[in-house]
Amino acid sequence: MVSSSARVVYAALAGNLAVAGAKFGAFGLSGSTAMLTEAIHSLVDSVDQILLLTGQFRARKPPDRTHPFGYGMETYFWSFVVALFVFFLGGLVAVYQGTRHLLRPHPIVSPAINLGVLLVSALFEGWSFAVGFREYKRVIRGRDIPLWSFIKASKDPSLYGTLLEDFSAIIGIAIAALGVIASSLLHIGWADGAASIAIGLLLFGVSAVLANETRSLIAGEAVAGPIMEELHRVLAADSRILQIDEIATMHLGPQAILMALTLRFRSELSIPALDDAIREITFALQAVEKRVAYVYVRPGPNGALPLGQTRPTPR
């Protein structure tokens, strides 16, 4: 079964392949450096989508002896590769092509073809971004979470990476169009090269954001604040727990969360009752957040508190 984030990536891949072919054709007819840069941009984005899908495929491998918590972190590794790939093969090539054109400017032969292809490309990229945006709206479930805040907090690089790439592609198309118009209609010879450099700088920015966000996930990032509050609420509502000393969480991938809890239980609980409590607490946590895959519980450092002691106010 294809996940919702994978559908977003497939949609982006289909759009980028179609757009890349059209842009390369337009460059062959017109010789526009900005159009070549945009074609390379779309081609790099297509390879990025393939790498993201590779990460998703490898992340689905079941746990084994060498990876007892599964392979979910593969998603983050391949997303980091994507960030570097965008930087080196997208940004550097764009800046190089733009600089070369600034040093040796040449006129654009068929600006109408370029602008037509850019218009079609904008429609494809807009459709791809709309698919990702609908998934973003589904994930936030009506909560007031701006798109940028979602990208910063999301644990699924396949989704936020595709959203960033599609959004940057739309901006890149606008920059390329301005370069074509200024170069061909206003006869500003350096405009086409400058547009290429601007697109390269845009790619540098996107790659920096992707690399930083994915680096944080690889380092072991906790669950998002609203989810932590819900998990804490479930624990605080259990009468068998006298005190919550610590809740440590870590994403093992977009779809797997590890929880390590330090809890103080009522002293009168027997060992079987304690086992039942831990099992039921695990089920309750998974009912709130289905991605909770592993729950480890240890007693508080000072043992159980005396019967009747009140629990602290939830954090």
C-alpha positions as CSV (number, residue, x, y, z in Angstrom):
1,M,0.0,0.0,0.0
2,V,1.4,3.4,-1.0
3,S,1.6,5.9,1.9
4,S,0.2,9.4,1.6
5,S,3.6,11.0,1.7
6,A,4.8,8.6,-1.1
7,R,1.8,9.7,-3.2
8,V,3.1,13.3,-2.8
9,V,6.5,12.2,-4.0
10,Y,5.2,10.3,-7.0
11,A,3.1,13.3,-8.0
12,A,6.2,15.5,-7.8
13,L,8.3,13.0,-9.8
14,A,5.8,12.8,-12.6
15,G,5.5,16.6,-12.8
16,N,9.3,17.2,-12.7
17,L,10.1,14.6,-15.4
18,A,7.5,16.2,-17.8
19,V,8.7,19.7,-17.0
20,A,12.4,18.8,-17.4
21,G,11.8,17.4,-20.9
22,A,9.9,20.5,-22.0
23,K,12.6,22.9,-20.5
24,F,15.5,21.1,-22.2
25,G,13.6,21.3,-25.5
26,A,13.0,25.0,-25.0
27,F,16.7,25.5,-24.2
28,G,17.7,23.7,-27.4
29,L,15.5,26.0,-29.5
30,S,16.3,29.3,-27.8
31,G,19.7,29.0,-26.1
32,S,18.4,30.6,-22.9
33,T,20.8,30.1,-20.0
34,A,18.0,30.6,-17.4
35,M,16.0,28.0,-19.3
36,L,18.9,25.5,-19.1
37,T,19.2,26.2,-15.4
38,E,15.5,25.6,-14.9
39,A,15.8,22.3,-16.9
40,I,18.7,21.2,-14.7
41,H,16.7,22.3,-11.6
42,S,13.7,20.0,-12.7
43,L,16.0,17.1,-13.6
44,V,17.7,17.4,-10.2
45,D,14.3,17.5,-8.5
46,S,13.4,14.3,-10.3
47,V,16.5,12.5,-9.1
48,D,15.7,13.9,-5.6
49,Q,12.2,12.3,-5.7
50,I,13.8,9.0,-6.7
51,L,16.2,9.2,-3.7
52,L,13.3,10.0,-1.4
53,L,11.4,7.0,-2.7
54,T,14.5,4.9,-2.2
55,G,14.6,6.0,1.5
56,Q,10.9,5.2,2.0
57,F,11.4,1.7,0.4
58,R,14.4,0.9,2.6
59,A,12.7,2.3,5.7
60,R,10.0,-0.4,5.4
61,K,12.5,-3.2,6.0
62,P,11.5,-5.1,9.2
63,P,13.7,-5.1,12.3
64,D,16.4,-7.7,12.4
65,R,19.4,-8.6,14.6
66,T,21.6,-5.7,13.4
67,H,18.8,-3.2,13.4
68,P,16.4,-4.1,16.3
69,F,14.5,-0.9,16.0
70,G,14.0,-1.2,12.2
71,Y,15.4,0.9,9.3
72,G,13.2,4.0,9.6
73,M,16.2,6.3,9.9
74,E,17.1,5.4,6.3
75,T,14.5,8.0,5.3
76,Y,16.5,10.7,7.0
77,F,19.8,9.6,5.5
78,W,18.5,9.6,2.0
79,S,16.8,13.0,2.6
80,F,20.2,14.4,3.7
81,V,21.7,13.0,0.5
82,V,18.9,14.9,-1.4
83,A,19.9,18.2,0.3
84,L,23.6,17.7,-0.7
85,F,22.5,16.7,-4.2
86,V,20.4,19.8,-4.7
87,F,23.3,21.9,-3.5
88,F,26.1,20.5,-5.7
89,L,24.2,19.5,-8.9
90,G,21.6,22.2,-8.7
91,G,23.0,25.4,-7.1
92,L,26.6,25.1,-8.3
93,V,25.6,24.3,-11.9
94,A,23.1,27.2,-12.0
95,V,25.6,29.7,-10.6
96,Y,28.3,28.4,-13.1
97,Q,26.0,28.7,-16.1
98,G,24.8,32.2,-15.0
99,T,28.4,33.4,-14.5
100,R,29.4,32.0,-17.9
101,H,26.5,33.8,-19.6
102,L,27.3,37.1,-17.8
103,L,30.8,37.0,-19.2
104,R,29.7,36.0,-22.7
105,P,26.0,37.1,-23.1
106,H,24.1,36.0,-26.2
107,P,20.6,36.9,-27.3
108,I,17.6,34.5,-26.7
109,V,16.3,33.3,-30.1
110,S,12.7,32.3,-29.3
111,P,11.4,34.0,-26.1
112,A,7.8,33.0,-26.9
113,I,8.8,29.3,-26.7
114,N,10.6,29.8,-23.4
115,L,7.7,31.7,-21.9
116,G,5.2,29.1,-23.1
117,V,7.2,26.3,-21.6
118,L,7.6,28.2,-18.4
119,L,3.8,28.7,-18.2
120,V,3.2,25.0,-18.7
121,S,5.9,24.2,-16.2
122,A,4.2,26.5,-13.7
123,L,0.9,24.6,-14.1
124,F,2.7,21.2,-13.5
125,E,4.6,22.5,-10.5
126,G,1.5,24.2,-9.1
127,W,-0.4,20.9,-9.4
128,S,2.4,19.0,-7.7
129,F,2.6,21.6,-4.9
130,A,-1.2,21.4,-4.5
131,V,-1.0,17.6,-3.9
132,G,1.6,18.2,-1.2
133,F,-0.3,21.1,0.3
134,R,-3.5,19.0,0.6
135,E,-1.4,16.4,2.5
136,Y,0.0,19.1,4.8
137,K,-3.6,20.2,5.5
138,R,-4.6,16.6,6.3
139,V,-1.7,16.2,8.7
140,I,-2.4,19.3,10.7
141,R,-6.1,18.4,11.0
142,G,-7.5,21.9,11.1
143,R,-4.9,23.2,13.7
144,D,-3.5,26.7,13.1
145,I,0.0,25.7,12.1
146,P,1.6,27.9,9.4
147,L,3.3,26.0,6.5
148,W,6.8,27.2,7.6
149,S,6.2,26.1,11.2
150,F,5.0,22.7,9.8
151,I,8.2,22.3,7.8
152,K,10.3,23.1,10.8
153,A,8.4,20.6,13.1
154,S,7.6,17.8,10.6
155,K,9.3,14.5,11.0
156,D,8.6,13.4,7.4
157,P,11.2,14.7,5.1
158,S,9.5,13.2,2.1
159,L,6.6,15.6,2.6
160,Y,8.4,18.8,3.7
161,G,11.2,18.2,1.2
162,T,8.8,17.9,-1.6
163,L,6.9,21.0,-0.5
164,L,10.1,23.0,-0.4
165,E,11.3,21.8,-3.8
166,D,7.9,22.4,-5.5
167,F,7.6,25.9,-3.9
168,S,11.2,26.8,-4.9
169,A,10.5,25.5,-8.4
170,I,7.6,27.9,-8.8
171,I,9.7,30.8,-7.6
172,G,12.5,29.6,-10.0
173,I,10.1,29.6,-12.9
174,A,9.1,33.2,-12.1
175,I,12.8,34.2,-11.9
176,A,13.5,32.5,-15.2
177,A,10.5,34.3,-16.9
178,L,11.7,37.6,-15.7
179,G,15.2,36.9,-17.1
180,V,13.8,35.9,-20.5
181,I,11.5,39.0,-20.6
182,A,14.3,41.4,-19.6
183,S,16.8,39.8,-22.0
184,S,14.6,39.5,-25.0
185,L,12.1,42.3,-24.8
186,L,14.0,44.9,-22.8
187,H,17.4,44.0,-24.4
188,I,19.2,43.7,-21.0
189,G,22.0,41.3,-22.0
190,W,23.0,40.3,-18.5
191,A,19.5,39.6,-17.3
192,D,19.4,35.9,-18.4
193,G,22.6,35.1,-16.7
194,A,21.6,37.0,-13.5
195,A,18.4,35.0,-13.4
196,S,20.4,31.8,-13.6
197,I,22.6,32.9,-10.7
198,A,19.5,33.9,-8.7
199,I,18.0,30.4,-9.2
200,G,21.3,28.9,-8.0
201,L,21.2,31.0,-4.9
202,L,17.6,29.9,-4.3
203,L,18.7,26.2,-4.6
204,F,21.5,26.9,-2.1
205,G,18.8,28.2,0.4
206,V,16.6,25.2,-0.1
207,S,19.4,22.8,0.3
208,A,20.6,24.5,3.5
209,V,17.1,24.3,5.1
210,L,16.7,20.6,4.0
211,A,20.2,19.7,5.3
212,N,19.6,21.5,8.7
213,E,16.2,19.9,9.3
214,T,17.3,16.4,8.3
215,R,20.5,16.8,10.4
216,S,18.4,17.4,13.4
217,L,16.3,14.3,12.7
218,I,19.3,12.1,12.2
219,A,20.7,13.4,15.6
220,G,17.5,12.0,17.3
221,E,14.7,14.5,17.5
222,A,11.8,14.3,20.0
223,V,8.2,14.3,19.0
224,A,6.5,17.6,18.3
225,G,5.2,19.7,21.1
226,P,1.4,19.1,20.6
227,I,1.9,15.3,20.5
228,M,4.1,15.4,23.6
229,E,1.3,17.2,25.4
230,E,-1.2,14.6,24.4
231,L,1.1,11.8,25.5
232,H,1.7,13.5,28.8
233,R,-2.0,14.0,29.3
234,V,-2.6,10.2,29.0
235,L,0.0,9.4,31.5
236,A,-1.2,12.1,34.0
237,A,-4.7,10.7,33.8
238,D,-3.7,7.2,34.9
239,S,-4.5,6.8,38.6
240,R,-1.8,4.1,39.0
241,I,0.9,6.6,38.3
242,L,1.9,8.8,41.2
243,Q,4.5,10.9,39.4
244,I,6.0,11.4,36.0
245,D,9.7,11.9,36.4
246,E,10.7,11.9,32.7
247,I,9.3,11.4,29.2
248,A,12.0,10.9,26.6
249,T,11.0,10.4,23.0
250,M,12.9,10.0,19.8
251,H,11.8,9.5,16.2
252,L,13.2,6.3,14.7
253,G,11.8,7.4,11.3
254,P,8.6,9.3,10.2
255,Q,6.4,6.4,11.3
256,A,8.1,5.1,14.4
257,I,8.5,6.7,17.8
258,L,10.6,5.4,20.8
259,M,9.4,6.4,24.3
260,A,11.4,5.9,27.5
261,L,9.4,6.7,30.6
262,T,10.5,7.1,34.2
263,L,7.4,6.7,36.3
264,R,6.5,6.3,40.0
265,F,3.7,3.8,40.5
266,R,1.6,3.3,43.6
267,S,3.5,1.1,46.1
268,E,0.6,-1.3,46.6
269,L,0.7,-2.6,43.0
270,S,1.8,-6.2,42.7
271,I,4.2,-7.3,40.0
272,P,1.4,-8.8,37.8
273,A,-0.6,-5.6,38.3
274,L,2.4,-3.5,37.4
275,D,2.9,-5.6,34.2
276,D,-0.8,-5.0,33.3
277,A,-0.4,-1.3,34.0
278,I,2.6,-0.9,31.7
279,R,0.8,-2.9,29.0
280,E,-2.4,-0.8,29.2
281,I,-0.4,2.4,29.3
282,T,1.4,1.4,26.1
283,F,-2.0,0.7,24.4
284,A,-3.3,4.1,25.6
285,L,-0.3,5.9,24.3
286,Q,-0.6,4.1,20.9
287,A,-4.3,5.0,20.8
288,V,-3.3,8.7,21.0
289,E,-0.4,8.4,18.6
290,K,-0.3,5.3,16.4
291,R,3.4,5.9,15.5
292,V,4.5,5.0,19.1
293,A,6.3,1.7,18.3
294,Y,8.4,1.1,21.4
295,V,7.6,2.0,25.1
296,Y,10.2,1.4,27.8
297,V,9.3,2.0,31.5
298,R,11.5,2.2,34.5
299,P,10.7,3.1,38.1
300,G,11.5,6.5,39.5
301,P,14.9,6.9,41.2
302,N,13.4,6.9,44.7
303,G,11.0,4.1,44.2
304,A,7.2,4.4,44.6
305,L,5.8,7.3,46.6
306,P,3.6,6.7,49.7
307,L,0.0,5.9,49.0
308,G,-2.2,9.0,48.8
309,Q,0.5,11.4,47.6
310,T,-0.8,13.7,44.9
311,R,0.6,13.9,41.4
312,P,2.2,17.2,40.3
313,T,0.4,19.4,37.9
314,P,1.0,18.1,34.3
315,R,3.8,20.0,32.5
